[in-house]
């Protein structure tokens, strides 16, 4: 069955710095491309990325998050 509607999905993702878990709501196109996401549990926020939903704790510095995101992207490029 082919559907033309976007799909909202509740997911659990770990902070890219420390792996603390957060609930998120992600919206995907029918082809599976991420459109947008938001953190639905307290203490975290999204980290902009075109590949998949990423989150970080509000307590981490911008430098810590940027370093962790670069490290994550390096692992993504190896696949």
ZASEFI-500279 format. One record per residue (C-alpha): residue number from 1; x, y, z; residue in one letter. Coordinates in nm, 3 decimals. Example, Ala and Ser with C-alpha at 12.3 -4.5 7.8 and 13.67 -1.06 7.14 Angstrom:
<votis>
<voti nr="1" u="1.230" v="-0.450" w="0.780" rest="A"/>
<voti nr="2" u="1.367" v="-0.106" w="0.714" rest="S"/>
</votis>
This chain:
<votis>
<voti nr="1" u="0.000" v="0.000" w="0.000" rest="X"/>
<voti nr="2" u="0.138" v="0.342" w="-0.094" rest="X"/>
<voti nr="3" u="0.056" v="0.631" w="0.136" rest="X"/>
<voti nr="4" u="0.109" v="1.001" w="0.075" rest="X"/>
<voti nr="5" u="0.075" v="1.114" w="0.435" rest="X"/>
<voti nr="6" u="0.360" v="1.206" w="0.667" rest="X"/>
<voti nr="7" u="0.406" v="0.976" w="0.963" rest="X"/>
<voti nr="8" u="0.452" v="1.091" w="1.326" rest="X"/>
<voti nr="9" u="0.648" v="0.849" w="1.542" rest="X"/>
<voti nr="10" u="0.732" v="0.849" w="1.912" rest="X"/>
<voti nr="11" u="1.093" v="0.741" w="1.963" rest="X"/>
<voti nr="12" u="1.355" v="0.721" w="2.237" rest="X"/>
<voti nr="13" u="1.701" v="0.864" w="2.167" rest="X"/>
<voti nr="14" u="2.008" v="0.904" w="2.383" rest="X"/>
<voti nr="15" u="2.193" v="1.231" w="2.433" rest="X"/>
<voti nr="16" u="2.482" v="1.245" w="2.184" rest="X"/>
<voti nr="17" u="2.713" v="1.357" w="2.465" rest="X"/>
<voti nr="18" u="2.624" v="1.133" w="2.762" rest="X"/>
<voti nr="19" u="2.354" v="0.889" w="2.637" rest="X"/>
<voti nr="20" u="2.084" v="1.011" w="2.880" rest="X"/>
<voti nr="21" u="1.751" v="0.896" w="2.730" rest="X"/>
<voti nr="22" u="1.482" v="1.130" w="2.596" rest="X"/>
<voti nr="23" u="1.142" v="1.080" w="2.437" rest="X"/>
<voti nr="24" u="1.100" v="1.253" w="2.103" rest="X"/>
<voti nr="25" u="0.827" v="1.296" w="1.844" rest="X"/>
<voti nr="26" u="0.960" v="1.270" w="1.488" rest="X"/>
<voti nr="27" u="0.779" v="1.336" w="1.160" rest="X"/>
<voti nr="28" u="0.886" v="1.142" w="0.850" rest="X"/>
<voti nr="29" u="0.782" v="1.166" w="0.484" rest="X"/>
<voti nr="30" u="0.623" v="0.859" w="0.323" rest="X"/>
<voti nr="31" u="0.971" v="0.788" w="0.179" rest="X"/>
<voti nr="32" u="1.122" v="0.782" w="0.530" rest="X"/>
<voti nr="33" u="1.302" v="1.119" w="0.522" rest="X"/>
<voti nr="34" u="1.307" v="1.312" w="0.851" rest="X"/>
<voti nr="35" u="1.103" v="1.633" w="0.831" rest="X"/>
<voti nr="36" u="1.118" v="1.755" w="1.190" rest="X"/>
<voti nr="37" u="1.141" v="1.637" w="1.550" rest="X"/>
<voti nr="38" u="1.096" v="1.769" w="1.901" rest="X"/>
<voti nr="39" u="1.197" v="1.647" w="2.245" rest="X"/>
<voti nr="40" u="0.890" v="1.566" w="2.455" rest="X"/>
<voti nr="41" u="1.061" v="1.491" w="2.786" rest="X"/>
<voti nr="42" u="1.217" v="1.759" w="3.008" rest="X"/>
<voti nr="43" u="1.584" v="1.853" w="3.013" rest="X"/>
<voti nr="44" u="1.677" v="1.806" w="2.650" rest="X"/>
<voti nr="45" u="1.665" v="1.964" w="2.307" rest="X"/>
<voti nr="46" u="1.713" v="1.859" w="1.948" rest="X"/>
<voti nr="47" u="2.046" v="1.883" w="1.770" rest="X"/>
<voti nr="48" u="1.994" v="1.985" w="1.406" rest="X"/>
<voti nr="49" u="2.089" v="1.705" w="1.169" rest="X"/>
<voti nr="50" u="1.950" v="1.603" w="0.829" rest="X"/>
<voti nr="51" u="2.015" v="1.231" w="0.877" rest="X"/>
<voti nr="52" u="1.814" v="1.142" w="1.187" rest="X"/>
<voti nr="53" u="1.674" v="1.284" w="1.510" rest="X"/>
<voti nr="54" u="1.949" v="1.375" w="1.757" rest="X"/>
<voti nr="55" u="1.915" v="1.508" w="2.111" rest="X"/>
<voti nr="56" u="2.136" v="1.657" w="2.380" rest="X"/>
<voti nr="57" u="2.087" v="1.745" w="2.745" rest="X"/>
<voti nr="58" u="2.024" v="2.112" w="2.819" rest="X"/>
<voti nr="59" u="2.313" v="2.099" w="3.068" rest="X"/>
<voti nr="60" u="2.584" v="2.038" w="2.804" rest="X"/>
<voti nr="61" u="2.777" v="2.329" w="2.657" rest="X"/>
<voti nr="62" u="2.758" v="2.416" w="2.289" rest="X"/>
<voti nr="63" u="3.120" v="2.301" w="2.256" rest="X"/>
<voti nr="64" u="3.048" v="1.959" w="2.406" rest="X"/>
<voti nr="65" u="2.750" v="1.914" w="2.174" rest="X"/>
<voti nr="66" u="2.945" v="2.027" w="1.866" rest="X"/>
<voti nr="67" u="3.229" v="1.786" w="1.945" rest="X"/>
<voti nr="68" u="2.988" v="1.496" w="1.999" rest="X"/>
<voti nr="69" u="2.802" v="1.582" w="1.676" rest="X"/>
<voti nr="70" u="3.126" v="1.586" w="1.474" rest="X"/>
<voti nr="71" u="3.220" v="1.249" w="1.627" rest="X"/>
<voti nr="72" u="2.875" v="1.113" w="1.536" rest="X"/>
<voti nr="73" u="2.905" v="1.242" w="1.178" rest="X"/>
<voti nr="74" u="3.243" v="1.072" w="1.138" rest="X"/>
<voti nr="75" u="3.084" v="0.739" w="1.231" rest="X"/>
<voti nr="76" u="2.797" v="0.806" w="0.990" rest="X"/>
<voti nr="77" u="3.037" v="0.877" w="0.700" rest="X"/>
<voti nr="78" u="3.215" v="0.543" w="0.754" rest="X"/>
<voti nr="79" u="2.900" v="0.340" w="0.685" rest="X"/>
</votis>
